[in-house]
Amino acid sequence: MVFLHLGNAYSFLKTKALAEKHGAKILLRIDDLDRDRYRPEYVQDIFDTLDFLEIPIDLGPKKSSGI
């Protein structure tokens, strides 16, 4: 199951294109501010989607930490 909204996938792809165009790095930051609704599969879905879209992360977590 995919949890990521299509708008987020578009944003990821746009960020990748802009980073490549300008020689910038891609930084992934995952804020966990809502512990009541946190689910590890949501975070894993971010990594799975980035892998599927072939978007490498230059800085930040490289895999789900299972917080």
C-alpha positions in Angstrom: 0.0 0.0 0.0 1.2 3.5 -0.8 0.5 6.2 1.7 2.3 9.1 0.1 0.0 11.7 -1.6 0.6 12.3 -5.3 1.4 15.9 -4.6 4.3 14.8 -2.4 5.6 12.5 -5.2 5.4 15.5 -7.6 7.3 17.6 -5.1 10.0 15.0 -4.7 10.4 14.8 -8.5 10.5 18.6 -8.9 13.1 18.8 -6.1 15.2 16.2 -7.8 15.0 18.0 -11.1 15.9 21.4 -9.5 18.8 19.8 -7.6 20.2 18.3 -10.7 19.8 21.5 -12.7 21.6 23.6 -10.1 24.1 21.0 -8.8 22.5 21.0 -5.3 22.1 18.2 -2.8 18.9 16.7 -1.6 18.3 16.7 2.1 15.6 14.5 3.7 14.3 15.6 7.0 11.5 13.6 8.7 9.9 15.4 11.7 7.9 13.2 14.0 5.8 15.7 15.8 2.5 13.8 16.2 3.4 10.7 18.2 -0.3 9.6 18.5 -0.7 9.2 14.8 2.9 8.0 14.0 3.1 4.6 12.2 6.4 3.1 11.1 4.9 2.1 7.8 4.3 5.7 6.9 8.0 6.5 7.3 9.0 3.3 5.4 6.7 4.4 2.6 8.7 7.6 2.2 11.8 5.6 1.6 10.1 3.1 -0.6 8.6 5.9 -2.8 12.0 7.7 -3.1 13.6 4.3 -4.1 10.8 3.8 -6.7 11.2 7.3 -8.1 15.0 6.8 -8.1 15.6 9.8 -6.0 18.8 9.5 -4.1 19.2 11.3 -0.7 22.5 13.1 -0.2 21.9 14.1 3.4 19.6 12.8 6.1 18.4 9.3 7.0 18.9 6.6 4.4 16.5 4.1 5.8 13.6 3.9 8.3 14.9 3.8 11.9 11.8 2.2 13.2 11.3 5.0 15.7 
